[in-house]
Amino acid sequence: MAMAITVATSASDPATSAAAASESYQPVTPQRVLDTRFAIGIASTAKTAPGVATPIVLPAEATGAAAVALNLTVTEPDADGFATAYSCGQDPPVASNVNFRAGQSVPNLVIAKPGTDGQVCVVTSVAAHIVADVQGWFPPGSYDPLPVPLRVLDTRTGTGKLVANVETVLVNDQSDGAVVANVTVDDPDGPGFLTVYPCGTTPPIASNLNFFKGETIANLTVARAGPNGVCAVATAPTQVVVDVQGHISPDAGYTAITPVRMTDTRSPIGVPVAARVQPSQIIALSFPVTSGIPVMADTAILNVTATDSVAGGYLAVFPCDVPAPFVSNLNIVKGDIRPNLVISRLGAGGTVCIIASVAMHVVVDLQGWFASSTPPPPVSAPVRQHVDRTTGLVMGYLAYLPPGYSSSSGRTWPTIVFLHGSGQAGSGVGADLDSVAVNGLPLLYESGTEPAVAAGFIVLVPQLPDTTNSPPRLRLWMDEVLPRYGVDRDRLYLTGLSQGGFGVFDYLEDYGDTNEFAAMVPIAGGFNRLIRCADWRNTPLWAFHGEQDLSVNVAGSINTVQSVNANCAPTERMRLTTYPGVGHDSWDLTYTMSGMAPGLTDPAFDPYDVDVYTWMLAHVRSRTR
């Protein structure tokens, strides 16, 4: 079956161009260049000999490339071992790309520097068959490969196993661009997963490696560095080995992000119902536009995980505007969990397709994207709806629907409920209702200046009838209104300013234990009642406030957030960002993301280090990874 993942709108054509034709990554429809089982790319059908290099002949178009992206699969190995890809003509490095058990089929994405002869070599520690599918290549100047992969961490010979749920620095690198590293989990104490992310930021709802007790498994990561480098957290104690391959240049058109979960067919996240991807049946599984991936993007980097398959099989990822190629990205046995990084060109409409040979669940985490050199097409404005208060509707509201909403039947979208300030209370009809858009988030949509990252949300703006926050009234309104729209109930968010900021805190106090919202963002608000920890413990929250706010003292946000963090043991530490010298209007800096500029936030609190929309999208109500 094919699963269409809508990532962005792309104006690019399928292209296979010479490596020197562009400074950005050159994606191609995946093509098999080596398969020792069937003498593809090699004269013999014999397995590789241990320690003997097998060359991979690359397409002529990749001549002169700084590096090539290959999906490398080891299959039918005679014993436990590993495989390493490297530049032909050099000695194999002390590093590994694929780790496997006897008889397993294990894939991993490899970004390798060709040797002086233009070829990449593979060596295995035991006899095995090798399959290689080329995904694309990096022209000179877009990728800086190390001469040989550099092992920067091996806990087996030093620090010991990672402590469960404790942040660990993997790569001490603060350079711009993105770090490319092969991360291997070895001998974990139990089943679990490991997530790679920028140090100093909140671990995202995503995973790079899923493992069982005692397993050895590797995956390539392309990660944005934080203030202290690249970090990871694992849910079970485990040894970790990290081999840095190189860096993607900041001039290569690549945007690395804190990973965002696009879909999870188990939950469901981004899909209407929880169901396995089925073979021999084409099903369009739609996903929300996530993390502001721009219309000029033509290539996405995705971490794809196959799990809970009913039998052994494979999964392939490819652009939706071409037939399914004869390749695979993941090989899985019944009951296994298998991740792999995928670099895929986006098809028409910004889609990536997945085809599976057997029924299985699929999880997709967006890691980043490459920009196209082709100018993007015009982006449609969101559709505005004005819905007056009537009998049976507790509050009138404005709705802003994403471009493409009307043509995406059955699709669900991340949704923001916005609560206005006290000056915008009214009757909920006519011009009164329109007044809720005079500032804050709805003003950006009215003026067409909403950030690209916010373009994929449904935004719902109820008009409160008075200056009293009433969580029961808001909840009744949601019961009436949310079923009218394609709301992704796992990605429902609450934000508000001034009185609306108080309203966010009030709703959390009254209904936090119901787990209705995936995350909350109160701005210039506060809380004046006794905190019941049971209501505050499980909903991620990020508060913003101006330190010179003369209308609502900043202490209201500071005291509330610090009290919850100190006394309630929240599942995710609440964040607080303040703006020195800023008064009551701290929402423009937050919603427009201009507050992310250097020096605008108080270093005593949390930095505005990831835009608030991406932060919201990184949280899902189910909290599954």
C-alpha positions in Angstrom: 0.0 0.0 0.0 1.1 3.6 -0.4 1.0 6.2 2.3 1.1 9.8 1.2 2.8 12.1 3.6 2.1 15.8 2.8 5.2 17.7 3.9 5.0 20.9 1.9 4.2 22.4 -1.5 7.1 21.9 -3.8 7.6 23.5 -7.2 10.6 21.2 -8.1 10.6 18.7 -10.9 12.1 15.2 -10.6 15.7 15.9 -11.4 18.9 14.0 -11.6 21.5 16.7 -12.2 25.3 16.8 -12.1 26.9 17.2 -8.7 28.3 20.6 -9.5 25.0 22.0 -10.8 23.8 23.3 -7.4 25.2 24.0 -4.0 22.2 22.2 -2.4 21.6 18.5 -1.9 20.6 16.7 -5.1 17.9 14.2 -4.4 17.0 11.4 -6.9 14.4 8.7 -7.1 16.1 5.9 -5.1 18.0 3.5 -7.4 19.7 0.3 -6.6 23.4 0.4 -7.4 24.6 -2.8 -5.6 23.0 -6.1 -4.7 25.4 -9.0 -4.2 22.6 -11.5 -4.2 21.7 -10.8 -7.8 25.0 -9.5 -9.3 23.7 -5.9 -9.5 26.7 -3.6 -9.6 29.1 -6.5 -9.2 30.1 -9.5 -11.3 29.4 -12.2 -8.7 26.5 -13.4 -6.6 28.8 -14.4 -3.7 28.7 -12.9 -0.3 31.3 -10.3 0.7 34.5 -11.8 2.2 35.3 -10.6 5.7 37.7 -7.6 5.7 37.7 -7.3 1.8 36.4 -4.1 0.4 33.5 -4.1 -2.0 33.3 -1.0 -4.3 30.0 0.7 -5.0 29.9 2.2 -8.5 27.9 5.4 -8.3 25.9 7.1 -11.1 27.8 9.2 -13.5 25.8 12.3 -12.5 27.3 12.0 -9.0 30.9 12.6 -10.4 32.6 15.2 -8.2 30.2 15.0 -5.4 31.4 15.8 -1.9 29.4 12.9 -0.5 26.7 10.5 -1.5 23.6 9.3 0.5 23.2 5.5 0.3 20.7 3.2 2.0 23.0 0.3 2.9 21.4 -3.0 3.9 23.3 -6.0 5.2 21.4 -9.3 4.7 22.0 -13.0 5.4 25.2 -12.5 7.4 27.0 -15.7 8.5 27.5 -14.4 12.1 27.1 -11.3 14.3 29.1 -8.4 12.9 29.3 -4.9 11.4 29.7 -3.1 8.1 31.6 0.1 7.4 31.3 2.4 4.4 34.3 4.7 3.6 36.2 6.3 0.7 37.8 3.8 -1.6 41.6 4.0 -1.6 41.8 4.6 2.2 42.0 2.2 5.1 38.7 1.4 6.7 38.1 3.7 9.8 37.5 2.5 13.3 33.8 3.0 13.0 30.7 1.2 11.9 27.5 2.0 10.0 25.5 -1.2 10.3 25.5 -3.6 13.2 23.7 -7.0 12.8 23.1 -10.4 14.2 23.5 -13.7 12.3 20.8 -14.1 9.6 19.4 -10.5 10.1 18.6 -8.0 7.4 19.6 -4.6 8.8 19.6 -1.2 6.9 21.1 2.1 7.7 21.5 5.4 5.8 25.1 6.3 5.0 26.5 9.6 3.9 29.9 8.7 2.5 32.7 10.6 0.8 33.7 9.0 -2.5 37.4 8.1 -2.9 39.7 9.6 -5.6 38.2 7.0 -8.0 34.7 8.4 -7.3 33.6 5.2 -5.5 32.5 4.3 -2.0 33.7 1.0 -0.5 32.0 -1.3 2.0 33.7 -3.8 4.2 32.0 -6.3 6.5 33.5 -8.1 9.5 31.8 -11.4 8.4 30.6 -12.9 5.2 27.3 -11.2 4.2 25.3 -9.9 1.3 25.2 -6.2 0.7 22.5 -4.0 -0.9 23.0 -0.3 -1.7 20.4 2.2 -2.9 21.6 5.6 -3.8 19.3 8.4 -2.5 21.2 11.5 -3.8 24.4 13.4 -3.3 26.0 16.6 -2.0 27.7 18.9 -4.4 31.1 20.4 -3.4 30.7 23.1 -0.7 27.4 21.8 0.6 28.8 19.0 2.8 32.0 18.9 4.8 32.8 15.2 5.2 35.6 14.2 7.6 38.5 12.4 6.0 37.4 9.4 8.0 34.6 9.1 10.5 35.6 10.2 14.0 34.6 8.3 17.1 33.7 11.0 19.6 32.0 8.9 22.2 32.2 5.2 23.3 30.7 4.7 26.7 31.9 1.1 26.7 35.5 2.3 27.3 34.8 5.3 29.5 31.8 6.8 31.2 29.6 3.7 31.4 26.0 3.4 30.3 23.8 6.4 29.8 21.5 6.9 32.8 17.8 6.5 31.9 16.0 9.8 31.2 19.1 11.9 31.8 20.5 14.2 29.1 23.9 13.2 27.8 26.1 15.2 25.5 26.9 13.1 22.4 28.8 15.6 20.3 30.4 18.7 21.7 29.9 20.8 18.6 28.2 24.2 18.5 28.9 25.0 14.8 26.2 26.2 12.5 24.6 23.9 10.0 24.0 20.3 11.1 26.1 17.5 12.5 25.9 14.1 10.7 26.7 11.2 13.0 26.1 7.5 13.3 24.7 6.6 16.7 24.8 3.1 18.0 23.0 1.7 21.0 24.7 -1.4 22.5 23.6 -3.7 25.4 20.6 -1.8 26.7 19.3 -3.0 30.1 15.7 -3.1 28.7 13.5 -2.2 25.8 13.2 1.5 25.1 14.2 4.3 22.7 16.8 7.0 22.4 16.1 10.6 21.1 18.8 12.9 19.7 18.2 16.7 20.0 19.9 20.1 20.5 21.4 20.3 24.0 19.6 22.6 26.4 16.2 22.2 24.7 13.3 20.1 25.7 13.5 16.5 24.4 11.0 16.2 21.5 8.3 13.7 21.1 10.4 11.7 18.6 12.8 8.9 18.6 16.0 8.0 16.6 16.6 4.5 17.8 14.2 1.9 19.3 15.8 -1.1 20.9 15.2 -4.3 22.9 17.2 -5.6 25.9 20.8 -6.6 24.9 20.4 -5.4 21.3 23.0 -3.6 19.2 21.4 -1.2 16.7 22.6 1.9 14.8 21.0 4.8 12.9 22.4 7.8 11.2 21.4 11.2 12.7 21.4 14.7 11.2 21.1 17.0 14.2 21.0 20.7 14.9 23.5 21.6 17.6 22.3 23.5 20.7 24.4 25.9 22.9 26.2 22.9 24.3 26.2 20.6 21.3 24.1 17.6 20.4 22.5 15.6 23.2 20.5 12.4 23.7 18.2 10.9 26.3 17.4 7.2 26.5 14.6 5.6 28.4 16.7 2.7 29.6 20.4 2.5 30.6 22.5 1.7 27.5 26.0 1.9 26.0 26.2 4.4 23.2 28.8 4.8 20.4 28.9 8.0 18.3 30.9 8.3 15.0 30.8 11.8 13.4 30.7 11.6 9.6 30.7 15.3 8.8 28.8 18.6 8.8 26.1 20.0 6.4 27.1 23.5 5.6 24.8 26.3 6.7 25.0 27.5 3.0 23.7 24.2 1.7 20.0 25.3 2.0 19.4 22.8 4.8 17.2 23.7 7.8 17.8 21.4 10.8 15.0 21.4 13.4 14.3 19.9 16.7 12.6 16.7 15.5 8.8 16.8 15.1 6.5 13.8 15.0 4.5 13.9 11.7 2.6 10.7 12.1 2.2 7.6 14.2 -0.3 5.1 12.9 -0.6 3.5 16.4 -1.9 6.5 18.2 -3.2 7.9 15.8 -1.1 11.1 15.2 -1.8 12.9 12.0 -4.1 10.2 10.7 -7.8 9.7 11.2 -7.7 6.3 12.8 -5.2 4.0 14.4 -4.5 1.2 11.9 -1.5 -0.6 10.4 -0.3 0.3 6.9 -1.7 -2.6 4.8 0.0 -4.2 1.8 -1.6 -4.3 -1.7 -4.0 -1.5 -0.8 -3.5 2.2 -1.6 -4.5 4.4 1.3 -4.0 8.1 1.5 -2.9 8.9 5.1 -2.7 12.6 5.4 -0.6 14.5 7.9 -0.6 18.1 9.2 1.8 20.6 7.8 4.5 20.6 10.5 7.2 22.8 11.8 6.8 25.4 9.1 8.5 23.4 6.3 8.4 26.1 3.6 7.0 25.9 0.2 10.4 26.1 -1.3 11.5 22.8 0.3 12.1 20.0 -2.2 13.8 17.4 0.0 12.9 16.2 3.5 15.0 14.3 6.1 12.8 11.9 7.9 13.4 9.3 10.6 11.0 6.4 9.7 10.3 3.6 12.1 8.5 0.4 11.3 7.0 -1.5 14.2 4.5 -4.2 15.1 4.6 -5.9 11.7 2.5 -9.1 11.2 5.4 -10.8 9.4 8.8 -10.2 8.0 8.9 -7.6 5.2 10.2 -4.3 4.0 9.2 -0.7 3.6 10.2 1.8 0.9 10.1 5.6 0.8 9.9 7.5 -2.4 8.4 10.7 -4.0 4.8 10.3 -4.8 5.1 11.6 -8.4 7.0 8.5 -9.6 6.2 4.7 -9.5 7.5 2.8 -6.5 11.1 2.0 -7.2 12.8 -1.4 -6.6 14.4 -0.4 -3.3 13.9 -0.7 0.4 14.6 1.6 3.3 13.7 -0.7 6.1 13.7 -4.4 6.6 11.8 -5.8 9.5 11.0 -9.2 11.1 7.7 -10.0 12.9 7.5 -8.2 16.2 10.7 -6.1 15.6 11.1 -2.3 15.8 13.3 -0.9 13.1 14.2 2.8 12.5 16.1 4.3 9.6 16.9 7.8 8.5 15.6 8.7 5.0 16.5 11.6 2.7 13.7 11.9 0.1 12.8 14.2 -2.6 9.3 15.6 -2.3 6.9 14.8 -5.0 4.2 17.0 -6.5 2.2 18.7 -3.8 5.1 18.1 -1.3 4.4 14.4 -0.8 6.4 11.4 0.2 5.0 8.0 -0.3 5.6 4.8 1.7 4.9 1.3 0.5 5.1 -1.7 2.7 5.2 -5.4 1.8 3.3 -6.5 4.9 1.0 -4.9 7.4 2.9 -2.8 9.9 2.7 0.4 11.9 4.8 3.4 10.8 6.1 6.3 12.7 7.6 9.4 10.9 9.6 12.1 12.6 10.6 15.2 10.5 14.3 16.1 11.1 14.7 19.0 8.6 14.6 19.9 4.9 16.6 21.3 2.0 15.4 24.3 0.1 14.8 24.2 -3.7 16.5 26.7 -6.0 13.1 27.0 -7.8 11.0 29.9 -6.7 8.0 28.8 -4.7 4.5 29.2 -6.1 2.1 31.7 -4.4 0.7 30.4 -1.1 -3.1 30.6 -0.6 -4.3 32.7 2.3 -6.1 30.9 5.1 -9.9 30.7 4.9 -11.6 33.0 7.4 -15.0 32.1 8.9 -17.1 34.4 11.0 -19.6 32.3 13.1 -22.1 34.4 15.1 -23.4 33.3 18.5 -26.8 31.7 18.1 -29.1 29.6 20.1 -27.2 26.4 21.0 -23.8 28.0 20.5 -22.4 29.4 23.8 -19.9 31.8 22.1 -19.5 33.2 18.6 -16.0 32.7 17.1 -13.7 33.3 14.2 -12.0 30.4 12.5 -8.9 30.4 10.3 -8.5 27.3 8.1 -5.3 26.3 6.5 -4.8 26.5 2.7 -6.0 23.3 1.2 -8.3 22.5 4.1 -11.5 22.3 1.9 -9.8 19.8 -0.5 -8.4 17.5 2.2 -11.4 15.5 3.2 -10.6 13.1 6.1 -7.4 15.0 7.0 -6.8 16.2 10.5 -4.9 19.4 11.4 -3.1 20.7 14.4 -5.4 23.2 16.1 -4.9 26.3 18.3 -7.6 27.7 20.5 -6.8 31.4 21.2 -8.2 33.3 24.1 -8.3 37.1 23.7 -7.7 39.9 26.2 -10.4 41.7 28.4 -10.8 44.5 25.9 -12.2 42.2 23.2 -15.1 40.7 25.2 -18.4 41.1 23.5 -21.7 39.8 22.3 -20.2 37.2 19.8 -22.0 38.6 16.8 -21.3 41.1 14.0 -18.6 43.8 14.4 -18.4 42.9 18.1 -17.1 39.4 17.1 -14.7 40.8 14.6 -13.0 42.9 17.3 -11.3 39.7 18.7 -8.8 40.0 15.8 -7.4 43.4 16.8 -4.2 42.0 18.3 -2.3 38.8 19.0 -2.5 35.7 16.9 -5.7 36.4 15.0 -4.3 39.8 13.9 -1.5 38.0 12.1 -3.9 35.8 10.2 -6.2 38.8 9.4 -3.2 40.8 8.0 -1.6 37.8 6.2 1.6 38.1 8.2 1.4 34.9 10.1 4.7 33.1 10.2 5.1 30.3 7.7 5.4 27.9 10.6 1.9 28.8 11.7 0.3 28.2 8.3 -0.7 24.6 8.9 -2.9 25.1 11.9 -6.6 25.5 12.3 -7.0 28.5 14.6 -10.3 29.0 16.6 -11.0 32.3 18.4 -14.1 32.3 20.7 -15.4 35.7 21.9 -15.9 35.7 25.7 -19.2 37.5 26.7 -17.5 39.3 29.7 -14.2 39.7 31.5 -14.6 36.5 33.5 -12.7 33.4 32.6 -15.0 30.4 32.8 -13.3 27.1 32.0 -16.7 25.2 32.0 -18.0 27.7 29.4 -14.9 27.2 27.2 -15.2 23.5 27.5 -18.8 23.5 26.5 -17.9 25.7 23.5 -15.2 23.2 22.5 -17.7 20.4 22.7 -20.0 22.3 20.3 -17.3 23.6 17.8 -14.4 21.1 17.6 -16.5 18.3 15.9 -17.3 20.8 13.1 -13.7 20.8 11.9 -10.9 18.3 11.1 -9.2 18.8 14.4 -6.3 16.5 15.3 -7.3 15.9 18.9 -3.8 14.7 19.7 -2.5 18.1 18.6 -4.9 20.6 20.2 -3.2 23.6 21.8 -4.4 26.5 24.1 -2.9 29.9 24.1 -4.0 33.4 25.2 -2.9 36.9 26.1 -3.6 39.0 29.1 -7.0 37.9 30.4 -6.6 35.0 27.9 -3.3 34.2 29.6 -5.1 33.9 32.9 -7.7 31.8 31.1 -5.0 29.3 30.0 -3.8 28.9 33.6 -7.4 28.7 34.9 -8.3 26.0 32.4 -5.3 24.0 33.4 -6.3 24.2 37.1 -9.8 23.1 36.4 -9.3 20.4 33.7 -5.6 19.6 33.5 -6.3 16.1 34.7 -8.5 15.5 31.6 -5.4 15.7 29.3 -7.4 17.5 26.6 -4.6 19.8 25.4 -1.2 18.7 24.1 0.5 21.9 25.3 -0.4 25.4 26.5 1.2 28.9 26.0 -0.1 31.7 28.3 1.3 35.2 27.6 1.1 38.1 30.0 -1.1 36.1 32.3 -0.9 34.7 35.8 -2.7 32.5 38.4 -4.1 33.6 41.7 -5.5 30.4 43.2 -4.1 27.4 45.1 -2.3 25.0 42.7 -3.5 21.4 42.7 -0.5 19.5 41.4 -2.6 16.7 39.9 -4.0 19.1 37.3 -0.7 20.7 36.4 1.6 17.7 36.2 0.9 16.3 32.7 0.4 19.3 30.3 3.5 20.9 28.9 3.4 24.7 29.3 5.5 27.6 28.2 4.7 31.1 29.7 5.9 34.4 28.2 5.9 37.8 30.0 7.3 41.3 29.7 9.3 42.3 32.8 8.0 45.9 32.7 4.4 44.8 32.5 2.4 47.4 34.5 -1.0 45.8 33.8 -0.2 42.2 34.9 2.9 41.9 37.1 5.5 39.5 35.7 5.6 37.9 39.1 2.3 36.1 38.3 4.0 34.0 35.6 7.3 33.6 37.5 5.7 32.4 40.7 3.3 30.1 39.0 5.8 28.3 36.8 8.5 28.1 39.5 6.0 26.7 42.0 4.8 24.0 39.7 8.4 23.0 38.8 9.5 23.0 42.4 6.5 21.2 44.0 4.5 19.2 41.4 7.2 17.1 39.6 5.7 17.8 36.2 6.4 15.2 33.5 8.0 18.0 31.5 9.5 21.0 33.2 7.4 24.1 32.6 9.2 26.8 30.6 9.2 30.5 31.3 10.6 33.2 29.0 10.6 36.9 30.0 11.5 40.1 28.0 13.5 42.8 29.9 12.2 46.3 29.2 9.0 45.0 27.6 5.6 46.0 29.0 2.2 44.3 28.7 2.4 43.6 25.0 4.8 40.6 25.1 2.6 38.7 22.6 3.8 40.3 19.4 7.4 39.2 20.2 6.1 35.7 20.9 3.6 35.1 18.1 5.8 36.8 15.4 8.8 35.0 16.7 10.8 38.3 16.6 11.5 37.6 20.3 14.0 34.9 19.2 16.5 37.6 18.2 19.7 37.6 20.3 19.6 39.6 23.6 15.8 40.1 23.9 15.1 37.5 26.6 16.3 37.4 30.2 19.1 34.8 30.5 17.9 34.0 34.1 15.0 32.1 32.5 14.4 29.9 29.5 15.6 31.3 26.1 13.3 31.7 23.2 15.3 29.1 21.3 12.7 27.3 19.2 9.7 29.0 17.8 6.5 28.6 19.8 4.7 26.8 16.9 7.3 24.2 16.4 7.4 23.7 20.2 3.7 23.1 20.2 3.8 20.7 17.3 6.5 18.7 19.1 3.9 17.8 21.8 1.1 15.4 21.2 -1.6 14.5 23.7 -0.9 10.8 23.7 2.8 11.4 24.6 3.8 8.2 22.6 7.1 8.0 20.8 
